[in-house]
Amino acid sequence: MITPYATDEYGLGIVNLKRNGITILGHNGSIPGFGSVAFNNNKGESIFVFSNLKQFPVATVSLDTIQLLAALNIEMPKKINRTEYSKVIPNLTDYVGLYTLKSDSNYRFNVLYNSSDNYLYYKDGNEISKLFPETPKRFFTCHRSNNTFEFLIFDNKPEISIEWEGRSYSAILAK
């Protein structure tokens, strides 16, 4: 289960990584409205984090806790307070559609537009998040979050560059 597959950080279902000299094994998962992670370090200490919040960085919290147990310094998050772009953004409907990740074509989500409030929404299963504009092309999911969606147009087709809990993804319109 921990034999590396595709990358050096992921076995067959088990995260297997080294962080600041600590070997960490674990697994995480989520469904809309719930997230969990379980990690174990090479000293036999385990961390379990569960959340029923829409956006909570369970992996970051657990990995940082393992580093604290090992008496290692962690980087404290910087206070984020994003402000919304104040001008009306034309053509938001150009970004609407069913998207799939370039790295995992089985993962699909929708970008919706609500004309009554003039906002885009991210819909993953039953979970819906409002996308607040920071610029005409860059949107965030929460005023105190690093999670962003940046809409780009290539060959007249929308593409999304996503930053989510410290990871980068690209998404394209599903076929």
C-alpha positions in Angstrom: 0.0 0.0 0.0 2.9 2.4 0.6 4.9 1.5 -2.5 5.3 4.8 -4.5 3.0 5.0 -7.5 3.1 7.8 -10.1 4.8 10.2 -7.7 7.2 9.8 -4.8 4.6 11.1 -2.4 1.7 8.8 -2.9 1.4 5.0 -2.6 -1.6 3.0 -3.6 -4.1 5.0 -1.4 -1.5 6.0 1.3 0.4 9.3 1.4 4.1 8.5 1.9 6.2 11.6 2.3 9.1 13.0 4.1 8.7 16.5 5.6 11.6 18.1 7.5 13.2 14.7 8.1 10.0 13.1 9.4 8.5 10.1 7.5 4.7 10.6 7.3 2.2 7.9 6.3 -1.5 8.7 6.0 -4.7 9.0 4.1 -7.2 11.8 3.6 -10.6 12.1 2.0 -13.6 14.2 1.7 -17.2 14.4 0.6 -19.2 17.7 0.3 -19.4 19.1 3.8 -16.9 16.7 5.5 -13.2 16.2 5.4 -10.8 13.9 7.3 -7.2 13.0 7.5 -5.1 10.5 9.5 -1.3 10.7 9.6 1.3 8.7 11.5 4.9 9.8 11.8 8.0 7.6 12.2 7.8 7.9 16.0 4.4 6.1 16.1 2.5 9.3 16.9 -0.8 9.7 15.0 -3.0 12.7 14.2 -6.6 12.5 13.2 -8.5 15.6 12.0 -12.1 15.7 11.1 -14.1 18.7 9.9 -17.7 19.3 8.9 -16.9 22.8 7.7 -17.1 23.6 4.0 -13.5 24.8 3.8 -11.1 23.6 6.4 -7.5 22.6 5.7 -7.5 19.3 7.4 -4.2 18.1 5.7 -2.3 21.3 6.6 -3.5 21.2 10.2 -2.5 17.6 10.7 0.9 17.9 9.0 1.7 21.0 11.0 0.7 19.2 14.2 3.0 16.4 13.5 5.8 18.9 13.0 4.9 20.5 16.4 5.1 17.1 18.1 8.6 16.7 16.7 9.5 20.2 18.1 10.0 21.6 14.6 9.0 25.1 13.7 6.1 25.6 11.4 5.3 28.7 9.4 2.3 30.4 10.8 -0.3 31.3 8.2 -0.5 35.0 7.2 -3.7 36.8 7.9 -5.7 37.0 4.8 -8.4 39.5 4.2 -9.3 39.7 0.6 -11.4 42.5 -0.9 -13.9 42.1 -3.7 -13.4 43.7 -7.1 -15.9 46.6 -7.1 -16.7 46.9 -10.8 -19.2 44.9 -12.7 -17.5 42.1 -14.7 -18.9 41.5 -18.1 -19.3 38.1 -19.8 -19.2 36.0 -16.6 -21.4 33.5 -18.5 -18.3 32.7 -20.7 -16.9 30.7 -17.7 -20.1 28.6 -17.0 -19.9 24.9 -17.7 -18.9 21.4 -16.5 -15.2 21.2 -15.9 -12.7 18.4 -15.4 -9.3 18.4 -13.9 -6.5 17.9 -16.4 -4.7 15.6 -13.9 -7.9 13.6 -13.2 -10.6 13.5 -15.8 -12.9 11.6 -13.4 -13.1 14.6 -11.1 -15.8 17.0 -12.4 -17.3 20.2 -11.1 -19.6 22.9 -12.3 -19.2 26.6 -12.6 -22.6 28.3 -12.4 -23.8 31.9 -12.9 -26.6 33.5 -10.9 -28.0 36.5 -12.8 -29.9 37.7 -9.7 -26.7 38.4 -7.7 -24.2 38.5 -10.7 -21.9 36.0 -9.1 -20.2 32.8 -10.2 -20.6 29.6 -8.1 -18.4 26.5 -7.8 -20.6 23.3 -7.4 -19.0 20.0 -6.5 -21.7 17.4 -5.8 -24.1 19.0 -3.3 -21.6 21.6 -2.1 -21.9 25.1 -3.7 -19.5 27.9 -3.0 -19.8 31.5 -4.1 -16.8 32.8 -6.1 -16.0 36.4 -5.1 -14.1 38.4 -7.7 -10.7 39.7 -6.7 -9.9 40.8 -10.3 -12.0 40.4 -13.5 -10.4 36.9 -13.9 -9.4 35.8 -10.4 -11.9 34.7 -7.8 -11.7 33.5 -4.2 -14.0 31.2 -2.2 -13.7 33.0 1.2 -12.4 36.3 2.4 -9.9 34.5 4.6 -8.8 31.8 2.3 -6.0 31.2 -0.2 -8.3 29.1 -2.4 -8.6 30.8 -5.8 -9.9 30.2 -9.3 -8.3 32.1 -12.1 -10.2 32.0 -15.4 -8.2 32.0 -18.6 -9.2 31.7 -22.2 -7.2 29.6 -24.6 -8.3 29.0 -28.2 -11.7 30.6 -27.3 -12.2 27.9 -24.6 -12.2 28.6 -20.8 -9.6 27.0 -18.6 -9.2 27.4 -14.8 -6.0 27.7 -12.8 -6.9 26.6 -9.3 -5.0 27.0 -6.1 -6.6 24.9 -3.4 -5.2 24.3 0.1 -1.6 24.9 -1.2 -1.9 22.7 -4.3 -2.2 23.8 -7.9 -4.7 22.3 -10.4 -5.8 23.1 -14.0 -9.3 22.4 -15.2 -10.8 22.4 -18.7 -14.3 22.2 -20.0 -15.5 18.5 -20.0 -16.4 16.9 -23.3 
